[in-house]
Amino acid sequence: MTAFYHVCFTVPDLPAAMTDLTAAAGVQWREPVAGRIGEWDYRIVFTAGDAPYIELIEASAGGPWGDTTGARFHHLGFWSSDVTAGAARLEAAGFPEAFSGCPYGRPFVYHRLDSIGAQVELMDLARQSDFLTAWNPGGAAMPAISEE
């Protein structure tokens, strides 16, 4: 079984969510980063340390993260050896694509799993070294779903 490498929550107030999770669970954070995908601005942060990570995303409503006016569980993230093949596998299994970053030069996809009320994210394994450089310098490689 391939383990997920992060769990993501969308939040309307990134600093408040970080503060609350630190107080409740003692987690530590990297510095938040601002970004843009397509027409949508966002801020993102991951916990410090090794996987599994907690990811928080603060973004305006209506973009890749849907209704972000309230905090909610959004997705479980997995590395994939081939995002295109993984997306096809999920579609064939009855899990519709909710969003693809691929047209924006970002090799990830979200697929909806109604049974858990959230999504699964597949992120291309080729991006793992960049992820580790940004969020966990010197961190160990993580396993991926093999799509072969």
C-alpha positions as a Markdown table, in Angstrom:
| # | Residue | x | y | z |
|---|---|---|---|---|
| 1 | Met | 0.0 | 0.0 | 0.0 |
| 2 | Thr | 1.3 | 3.5 | -0.9 |
| 3 | Ala | 0.9 | 5.9 | 1.9 |
| 4 | Phe | -0.5 | 9.4 | 1.4 |
| 5 | Tyr | 2.1 | 12.1 | 2.0 |
| 6 | His | -0.2 | 14.9 | 3.1 |
| 7 | Val | -3.7 | 15.8 | 4.3 |
| 8 | Cys | -5.0 | 19.2 | 3.2 |
| 9 | Phe | -7.5 | 21.5 | 4.7 |
| 10 | Thr | -8.8 | 24.7 | 3.1 |
| 11 | Val | -9.1 | 27.5 | 5.6 |
| 12 | Pro | -10.4 | 31.0 | 5.5 |
| 13 | Asp | -7.7 | 32.3 | 7.9 |
| 14 | Leu | -4.3 | 30.7 | 7.4 |
| 15 | Pro | -2.6 | 32.3 | 10.5 |
| 16 | Ala | -5.5 | 31.3 | 12.8 |
| 17 | Ala | -5.5 | 27.7 | 11.5 |
| 18 | Met | -1.7 | 27.5 | 12.0 |
| 19 | Thr | -2.0 | 28.9 | 15.5 |
| 20 | Asp | -4.8 | 26.6 | 16.5 |
| 21 | Leu | -3.1 | 23.4 | 15.2 |
| 22 | Thr | 0.1 | 24.4 | 16.9 |
| 23 | Ala | -1.7 | 24.9 | 20.2 |
| 24 | Ala | -3.9 | 21.7 | 19.8 |
| 25 | Ala | -1.2 | 19.3 | 18.5 |
| 26 | Gly | 2.2 | 21.0 | 18.8 |
| 27 | Val | 2.8 | 21.0 | 15.1 |
| 28 | Gln | 5.4 | 23.4 | 13.7 |
| 29 | Trp | 5.1 | 25.1 | 10.3 |
| 30 | Arg | 7.3 | 26.2 | 7.4 |
| 31 | Glu | 6.7 | 29.8 | 6.2 |
| 32 | Pro | 3.5 | 30.3 | 4.1 |
| 33 | Val | 4.0 | 30.9 | 0.4 |
| 34 | Ala | 1.7 | 32.9 | -1.9 |
| 35 | Gly | 1.0 | 31.6 | -5.3 |
| 36 | Arg | -1.3 | 31.7 | -8.3 |
| 37 | Ile | -2.7 | 29.1 | -10.6 |
| 38 | Gly | -4.8 | 30.3 | -13.5 |
| 39 | Glu | -6.9 | 33.2 | -12.2 |
| 40 | Trp | -6.8 | 32.0 | -8.6 |
| 41 | Asp | -4.5 | 33.4 | -5.9 |
| 42 | Tyr | -3.8 | 31.4 | -2.8 |
| 43 | Arg | -1.5 | 31.0 | 0.2 |
| 44 | Ile | -0.2 | 27.6 | 1.2 |
| 45 | Val | 1.8 | 26.2 | 4.1 |
| 46 | Phe | 3.0 | 22.7 | 5.1 |
| 47 | Thr | 4.0 | 21.4 | 8.5 |
| 48 | Ala | 7.7 | 21.2 | 9.2 |
| 49 | Gly | 9.3 | 17.7 | 9.5 |
| 50 | Asp | 8.7 | 14.5 | 7.7 |
| 51 | Ala | 5.6 | 13.0 | 6.0 |
| 52 | Pro | 2.7 | 12.8 | 6.5 |
| 53 | Tyr | 2.4 | 16.6 | 6.3 |
| 54 | Ile | -0.5 | 18.8 | 7.0 |
| 55 | Glu | -1.2 | 21.3 | 4.2 |
| 56 | Leu | -3.3 | 24.4 | 4.7 |
| 57 | Ile | -4.6 | 26.4 | 1.7 |
| 58 | Glu | -6.2 | 29.8 | 2.0 |
| 59 | Ala | -7.9 | 30.9 | -1.3 |
| 60 | Ser | -10.9 | 32.8 | -2.6 |
| 61 | Ala | -14.0 | 30.8 | -3.3 |
| 62 | Gly | -14.7 | 29.3 | -6.7 |
| 63 | Gly | -11.2 | 28.2 | -7.7 |
| 64 | Pro | -9.6 | 24.7 | -7.6 |
| 65 | Trp | -10.5 | 24.4 | -3.9 |
| 66 | Gly | -14.3 | 25.1 | -4.3 |
| 67 | Asp | -16.1 | 26.8 | -1.4 |
| 68 | Thr | -13.4 | 28.1 | 0.8 |
| 69 | Thr | -15.6 | 30.4 | 3.0 |
| 70 | Gly | -15.4 | 27.8 | 5.8 |
| 71 | Ala | -12.7 | 25.5 | 6.9 |
| 72 | Arg | -12.9 | 21.9 | 5.6 |
| 73 | Phe | -11.0 | 18.8 | 4.8 |
| 74 | His | -10.2 | 19.0 | 1.1 |
| 75 | His | -7.9 | 16.1 | 0.0 |
| 76 | Leu | -5.4 | 13.4 | 0.7 |
| 77 | Gly | -2.2 | 13.8 | -1.4 |
| 78 | Phe | -0.3 | 10.9 | -3.1 |
| 79 | Trp | 2.7 | 10.9 | -5.3 |
| 80 | Ser | 2.1 | 9.2 | -8.7 |
| 81 | Ser | 4.6 | 7.8 | -11.2 |
| 82 | Asp | 2.3 | 9.1 | -14.0 |
| 83 | Val | -0.4 | 11.7 | -13.3 |
| 84 | Thr | -2.1 | 11.2 | -16.7 |
| 85 | Ala | -2.3 | 7.5 | -16.3 |
| 86 | Gly | -3.4 | 7.9 | -12.7 |
| 87 | Ala | -6.2 | 10.3 | -13.6 |
| 88 | Ala | -7.4 | 7.9 | -16.3 |
| 89 | Arg | -7.4 | 5.1 | -13.7 |
| 90 | Leu | -9.4 | 7.1 | -11.3 |
| 91 | Glu | -11.9 | 8.2 | -14.0 |
| 92 | Ala | -12.4 | 4.6 | -15.0 |
| 93 | Ala | -13.0 | 3.6 | -11.4 |
| 94 | Gly | -15.8 | 6.2 | -11.2 |
| 95 | Phe | -14.0 | 9.0 | -9.4 |
| 96 | Pro | -14.5 | 12.1 | -11.5 |
| 97 | Glu | -11.8 | 14.7 | -12.0 |
| 98 | Ala | -12.6 | 17.8 | -10.0 |
| 99 | Phe | -9.6 | 19.9 | -11.2 |
| 100 | Ser | -6.4 | 19.4 | -13.1 |
| 101 | Gly | -3.4 | 21.7 | -12.7 |
| 102 | Cys | -1.8 | 20.1 | -15.8 |
| 103 | Pro | -3.1 | 22.8 | -18.2 |
| 104 | Tyr | -1.5 | 25.4 | -16.0 |
| 105 | Gly | 1.9 | 23.7 | -16.0 |
| 106 | Arg | 1.3 | 22.0 | -12.6 |
| 107 | Pro | 1.4 | 18.2 | -12.7 |
| 108 | Phe | -1.4 | 17.4 | -10.3 |
| 109 | Val | -5.0 | 16.4 | -10.4 |
| 110 | Tyr | -7.9 | 16.2 | -7.9 |
| 111 | His | -10.5 | 13.5 | -8.1 |
| 112 | Arg | -13.7 | 13.4 | -6.1 |
| 113 | Leu | -14.4 | 10.5 | -3.8 |
| 114 | Asp | -18.0 | 11.1 | -2.6 |
| 115 | Ser | -17.7 | 8.2 | -0.1 |
| 116 | Ile | -15.3 | 10.3 | 2.0 |
| 117 | Gly | -16.7 | 13.7 | 1.1 |
| 118 | Ala | -13.4 | 14.9 | -0.2 |
| 119 | Gln | -10.8 | 14.4 | -3.0 |
| 120 | Val | -7.6 | 12.5 | -3.7 |
| 121 | Glu | -4.7 | 14.4 | -5.2 |
| 122 | Leu | -2.2 | 12.8 | -7.5 |
| 123 | Met | 1.1 | 14.7 | -7.7 |
| 124 | Asp | 3.7 | 13.8 | -10.3 |
| 125 | Leu | 6.7 | 12.0 | -8.7 |
| 126 | Ala | 9.0 | 14.2 | -10.8 |
| 127 | Arg | 8.1 | 17.1 | -8.6 |
| 128 | Gln | 9.1 | 15.4 | -5.3 |
| 129 | Ser | 12.7 | 16.8 | -5.2 |
| 130 | Asp | 11.3 | 20.3 | -5.6 |
| 131 | Phe | 8.7 | 19.7 | -2.9 |
| 132 | Leu | 11.4 | 18.5 | -0.5 |
| 133 | Thr | 13.7 | 21.4 | -1.3 |
| 134 | Ala | 10.9 | 23.9 | -0.5 |
| 135 | Trp | 9.2 | 22.2 | 2.4 |
| 136 | Asn | 11.6 | 19.7 | 4.0 |
| 137 | Pro | 15.2 | 20.2 | 2.9 |
| 138 | Gly | 17.2 | 17.0 | 3.4 |
| 139 | Gly | 13.9 | 15.0 | 3.8 |
| 140 | Ala | 13.7 | 11.4 | 2.7 |
| 141 | Ala | 12.1 | 10.3 | -0.5 |
| 142 | Met | 8.5 | 9.2 | -0.3 |
| 143 | Pro | 6.8 | 6.3 | -2.0 |
| 144 | Ala | 4.5 | 6.8 | -5.1 |
| 145 | Ile | 1.6 | 5.0 | -6.6 |
| 146 | Ser | 2.9 | 3.0 | -9.6 |
| 147 | Glu | 0.7 | 3.6 | -12.6 |
| 148 | Glu | 2.6 | 1.1 | -14.8 |
